[in-house]
Amino acid sequence: MGGECCPPQQWRRRPRAGASSRSRFRQRRCPRPRWRRPAAARGAGGRRAGPGMGNALGPAAPRAPRRGEPLGSPGSFDELHRQCKEVFPQQMEGVKLIVTKTLSSHFQVTHTVHMSTLGPSSYHFNATFVGDRQLGPTEAFPTLIGDMDNSGSLNAQVLHLVAERIRTKAVFQTHQTKFVTWQFDGEYRGDDCTATLTLGNPDLLGESVILVAHFLQSITSRLVLGGEMVYHRRPGEEGAILTLAGKYTALKWVATLNVGYGGAHASYYHRANEQVQVGVELEANTRLQDTTFAFGYQLNLPQANMVFRGLLDSNWSVGGVLEKKLPPLPVTLALGAFLNHWKNRFHCGFSVIVG
């Protein structure tokens, strides 16, 4: 090619007429290189391609589009506000003892004794069976959960994975010898959407039923939009309620909003650092003409094995729960106190969790 460098110089003996026996050595010179335009810039016949001649190699191949981030599954509709709610402390009252015993890798039982100062004391026995098919650290199928108290009331749940993307759930609740609630759920989880259908308390003879449909769609990797429709029917009454929902997840915060005919529910969760998390909730009920606001926070002290959760709401209530683990023993102590300044009510609780 014209752009390559000249090969090394060579000496060649060349006889000359009339010259002496001594031959002169003449240097063979390399011709001066000539620069040539690349073929892609030349048209047919070696001429330079003008604006109207086109490329001799044909049109350039289109650039492959960049693949965006995977959207991911939006999760369940009932878990839209879960991150914010986990920051708030649970109400505690009286003394509670919880003992959990793992009998095998699939079976676990829990005994709960609660001595209350506001109501009657109670005892609960809980049994959990987990199957072999595990989809995640907290998801395994099939799962059977049963809880019975000292009065004979039962609360049972059955979760089963019918197919890779289809899950079913059945819930039964009784009060002593009377059925209170039974519902059946079917959920489909796609790559970027979730659809759920719930049938609650179906009664063919009484012509009453509750039907709930949920749908969530991941618009982007951070934005999720969806809705809920609740249809209920009983003798002399029939109606439906539609609720729209949206959730935006950033690197350190999550904002969620539900808006419907019955009111609105907004929550904001922010993770300041590894130790501090805060959450804000706003609930408005148009039927009761009531609006409540609550602020909660969580402090993690891993070096001290302590977790503190506190709350402050618009009903002039303040409260907090302190949890302390006692390693190497499998024991957790919890102490909580709640005060309502408007109603002048105060109650506290203490619990011991073993296992």
DASULHU-V483526 format. One record per residue. N is the residue number from 0. RES is the residue in one letter. PHI is phi in whole degrees, 0 to 359 (999 if undefined). OMEGA is omega in whole degrees, -180 to 180 (none if undefined). Layout:
# DASULHU-V483526
N/RES/PHI/OMEGA ; N/RES/PHI/OMEGA
This chain:
# DASULHU-V483526
0/M/999/-179 ; 1/G/292/-177 ; 2/G/273/-177 ; 3/E/281/-179 ; 4/C/282/-178 ; 5/C/286/178 ; 6/P/294/-177 ; 7/P/304/-179 ; 8/Q/293/-179 ; 9/Q/241/177 ; 10/W/256/-176 ; 11/R/230/178 ; 12/R/282/-176 ; 13/R/225/-179 ; 14/P/293/-178 ; 15/R/231/-178 ; 16/A/296/180 ; 17/G/79/-180 ; 18/A/272/179 ; 19/S/284/180 ; 20/S/299/175 ; 21/R/286/179 ; 22/S/267/176 ; 23/R/271/177 ; 24/F/262/178 ; 25/R/249/-179 ; 26/Q/277/176 ; 27/R/280/-177 ; 28/R/269/178 ; 29/C/276/179 ; 30/P/297/-179 ; 31/R/293/-177 ; 32/P/294/178 ; 33/R/249/-179 ; 34/W/277/179 ; 35/R/240/179 ; 36/R/288/178 ; 37/P/304/-176 ; 38/A/298/-178 ; 39/A/294/-178 ; 40/A/265/-180 ; 41/R/254/178 ; 42/G/270/179 ; 43/A/295/-180 ; 44/G/78/177 ; 45/G/83/179 ; 46/R/278/179 ; 47/R/291/-178 ; 48/A/287/178 ; 49/G/273/-178 ; 50/P/298/-176 ; 51/G/257/-176 ; 52/M/268/-179 ; 53/G/83/-179 ; 54/N/271/-180 ; 55/A/294/-180 ; 56/L/269/-180 ; 57/G/92/-179 ; 58/P/294/-179 ; 59/A/292/-180 ; 60/A/292/180 ; 61/P/295/180 ; 62/R/287/-179 ; 63/A/293/180 ; 64/P/293/179 ; 65/R/283/179 ; 66/R/279/180 ; 67/G/281/179 ; 68/E/290/177 ; 69/P/296/-177 ; 70/L/289/180 ; 71/G/83/-179 ; 72/S/282/180 ; 73/P/284/-180 ; 74/G/85/-177 ; 75/S/270/180 ; 76/F/293/-179 ; 77/D/289/-178 ; 78/E/256/-180 ; 79/L/296/-178 ; 80/H/259/-173 ; 81/R/297/-177 ; 82/Q/298/179 ; 83/C/288/-178 ; 84/K/291/180 ; 85/E/292/179 ; 86/V/284/-176 ; 87/F/283/178 ; 88/P/282/176 ; 89/Q/275/-180 ; 90/Q/297/179 ; 91/M/234/180 ; 92/E/204/180 ; 93/G/80/-179 ; 94/V/239/-177 ; 95/K/227/176 ; 96/L/239/-179 ; 97/I/237/180 ; 98/V/238/-179 ; 99/T/245/-179 ; 100/K/232/177 ; 101/T/267/-178 ; 102/L/276/178 ; 103/S/203/179 ; 104/S/287/-179 ; 105/H/241/-171 ; 106/F/232/-179 ; 107/Q/213/179 ; 108/V/235/-179 ; 109/T/222/175 ; 110/H/247/-179 ; 111/T/231/177 ; 112/V/242/-177 ; 113/H/236/176 ; 114/M/254/-172 ; 115/S/255/175 ; 116/T/260/-180 ; 117/L/257/-178 ; 118/G/215/180 ; 119/P/290/176 ; 120/S/287/-174 ; 121/S/213/175 ; 122/Y/228/-180 ; 123/H/234/174 ; 124/F/243/-177 ; 125/N/237/178 ; 126/A/231/-178 ; 127/T/228/175 ; 128/F/241/-178 ; 129/V/238/-179 ; 130/G/280/-176 ; 131/D/273/-175 ; 132/R/277/-176 ; 133/Q/245/179 ; 134/L/265/-179 ; 135/G/199/-179 ; 136/P/295/-179 ; 137/T/239/-178 ; 138/E/234/177 ; 139/A/215/-176 ; 140/F/226/-10 ; 141/P/285/180 ; 142/T/229/177 ; 143/L/238/-178 ; 144/I/232/178 ; 145/G/225/180 ; 146/D/225/-180 ; 147/M/228/179 ; 148/D/258/-175 ; 149/N/288/178 ; 150/S/270/179 ; 151/G/95/178 ; 152/S/286/-175 ; 153/L/237/173 ; 154/N/228/-174 ; 155/A/233/177 ; 156/Q/223/177 ; 157/V/230/178 ; 158/L/241/-177 ; 159/H/217/178 ; 160/L/261/-178 ; 161/V/289/177 ; 162/A/224/-177 ; 163/E/297/-177 ; 164/R/245/-176 ; 165/I/246/178 ; 166/R/237/178 ; 167/T/235/-179 ; 168/K/211/178 ; 169/A/233/-178 ; 170/V/234/178 ; 171/F/231/179 ; 172/Q/222/179 ; 173/T/234/172 ; 174/H/243/-172 ; 175/Q/59/-177 ; 176/T/254/-176 ; 177/K/244/176 ; 178/F/287/179 ; 179/V/250/-176 ; 180/T/218/167 ; 181/W/214/-178 ; 182/Q/217/-178 ; 183/F/229/-179 ; 184/D/242/171 ; 185/G/229/-175 ; 186/E/233/175 ; 187/Y/245/-180 ; 188/R/244/176 ; 189/G/269/179 ; 190/D/292/-178 ; 191/D/221/180 ; 192/C/208/178 ; 193/T/219/178 ; 194/A/232/-177 ; 195/T/227/176 ; 196/L/231/-177 ; 197/T/238/177 ; 198/L/244/-175 ; 199/G/241/176 ; 200/N/47/178 ; 201/P/288/179 ; 202/D/224/-178 ; 203/L/289/-179 ; 204/L/288/180 ; 205/G/275/180 ; 206/E/53/177 ; 207/S/226/-179 ; 208/V/196/174 ; 209/I/234/-178 ; 210/L/236/-178 ; 211/V/234/178 ; 212/A/237/179 ; 213/H/238/174 ; 214/F/210/177 ; 215/L/230/-180 ; 216/Q/227/176 ; 217/S/279/178 ; 218/I/283/173 ; 219/T/229/178 ; 220/S/291/-179 ; 221/R/244/-173 ; 222/L/252/178 ; 223/V/233/177 ; 224/L/234/-180 ; 225/G/184/-179 ; 226/G/197/-180 ; 227/E/223/175 ; 228/M/233/-180 ; 229/V/246/178 ; 230/Y/242/180 ; 231/H/228/180 ; 232/R/215/173 ; 233/R/208/-176 ; 234/P/304/179 ; 235/G/86/-178 ; 236/E/209/178 ; 237/E/204/-180 ; 238/G/187/-180 ; 239/A/216/180 ; 240/I/231/180 ; 241/L/249/179 ; 242/T/230/176 ; 243/L/258/-176 ; 244/A/222/176 ; 245/G/211/-179 ; 246/K/217/177 ; 247/Y/238/-177 ; 248/T/246/176 ; 249/A/257/-177 ; 250/L/292/-176 ; 251/K/234/-180 ; 252/W/212/-179 ; 253/V/224/178 ; 254/A/240/-176 ; 255/T/226/-179 ; 256/L/217/172 ; 257/N/240/-180 ; 258/V/228/-180 ; 259/G/207/-179 ; 260/Y/294/-178 ; 261/G/278/-179 ; 262/G/149/-178 ; 263/A/217/178 ; 264/H/220/-180 ; 265/A/237/179 ; 266/S/217/178 ; 267/Y/222/180 ; 268/Y/241/-180 ; 269/H/223/177 ; 270/R/255/-177 ; 271/A/290/177 ; 272/N/203/-178 ; 273/E/291/-176 ; 274/Q/256/-171 ; 275/V/242/174 ; 276/Q/225/-179 ; 277/V/230/179 ; 278/G/212/-180 ; 279/V/229/180 ; 280/E/232/176 ; 281/L/226/-179 ; 282/E/235/179 ; 283/A/234/-180 ; 284/N/246/-177 ; 285/T/286/180 ; 286/R/288/-180 ; 287/L/273/-177 ; 288/Q/53/-176 ; 289/D/226/178 ; 290/T/227/-180 ; 291/T/236/180 ; 292/F/229/-178 ; 293/A/220/177 ; 294/F/235/180 ; 295/G/229/180 ; 296/Y/213/-180 ; 297/Q/224/179 ; 298/L/244/178 ; 299/N/254/177 ; 300/L/239/-175 ; 301/P/295/-180 ; 302/Q/293/178 ; 303/A/263/-178 ; 304/N/56/-177 ; 305/M/231/175 ; 306/V/224/179 ; 307/F/238/177 ; 308/R/237/-180 ; 309/G/224/180 ; 310/L/214/175 ; 311/L/210/-177 ; 312/D/234/-176 ; 313/S/283/176 ; 314/N/272/-180 ; 315/W/62/178 ; 316/S/247/175 ; 317/V/230/-180 ; 318/G/191/179 ; 319/G/197/178 ; 320/V/227/179 ; 321/L/247/179 ; 322/E/247/-177 ; 323/K/228/176 ; 324/K/269/-178 ; 325/L/240/177 ; 326/P/290/5 ; 327/P/276/179 ; 328/L/286/178 ; 329/P/279/-174 ; 330/V/234/176 ; 331/T/232/177 ; 332/L/256/180 ; 333/A/226/179 ; 334/L/228/-177 ; 335/G/227/178 ; 336/A/214/-178 ; 337/F/222/-177 ; 338/L/224/175 ; 339/N/251/-177 ; 340/H/291/-176 ; 341/W/290/180 ; 342/K/266/179 ; 343/N/56/179 ; 344/R/238/179 ; 345/F/221/174 ; 346/H/212/-179 ; 347/C/226/-178 ; 348/G/211/180 ; 349/F/218/-178 ; 350/S/221/177 ; 351/V/235/-179 ; 352/I/245/-179 ; 353/V/244/179 ; 354/G/110/none
